[in-house]
Amino acid sequence: MIGADPRSEMLFEMGQCAYRLGKVFGAEAERAETHERRMEFFHLFDRCFFAARMSVALELRLRREARAEGRAQAHERETGEHEAADPIERDAPETERFIETEADRERDREPVSLPMLLATLNGVAADASALPGPEPAALPSLRELLARVKAEPAPPGRPSPGGALRARLAGSATTPAFALASPPHPSGRRGALSLRRATGPPR
């Protein structure tokens, strides 16, 4: 497992389910005999790998923030007594500049949030359940994982000044997952997202 933090484990499991389902839908898209069927499977494939990328991005955010918090706390311990004795204006610590730089970079990337991840995975689960034929092996696991995330309460405790992301991840996990609607798709299927094209099977 990637990390001891239960939120990281949750994101890892979501990403693994999305990845396995994406591979199944990609293979089905290649085998489809009609264009309509091929596009149906391709959209599921695309959304699965979008969810997989989001889970990785959120997990990396948690890791970066944990490191930044550790550095900030160490900086405060080292300079606290000195600043109390000699209060002067100082430059922002390196951790603050690091967080600001990362935030600027993420504005240029795909939108990423836990509610969006849950909405995408719930849409995939709903649309995949409506397909004829046997279910993919990873689909029941995804349903169980989403139900567990929905039922888990947010951990108690006041978030630290640098822990905004952790608070959002924990708090968003208690939001009713199926109430998180995603933008409408031109095909009319609920839950599809307008995404940049991922590498996938040919049309």
Buried (B, 14 or more C-beta within 10 A) or exposed (E): EBBEBEBBBBBBBBBBBBBBBBBBBBEBBBEBEEEEBBBBBBBBBBBBBBBBBBBBBBBBBBBBBBEBBEBBEEBEEEEEEEEEEEEEEEEEBEBBEBBEEBEEEEEEEEEBBBBBBBBBBBBBBBBBEEBEEEEBEBBEBBBEBBEEBBEEEEEEEEEEEBBEBBBBBBBBBEBEBBEBEBEEBEEEBEBBBEBEEBEBBEE
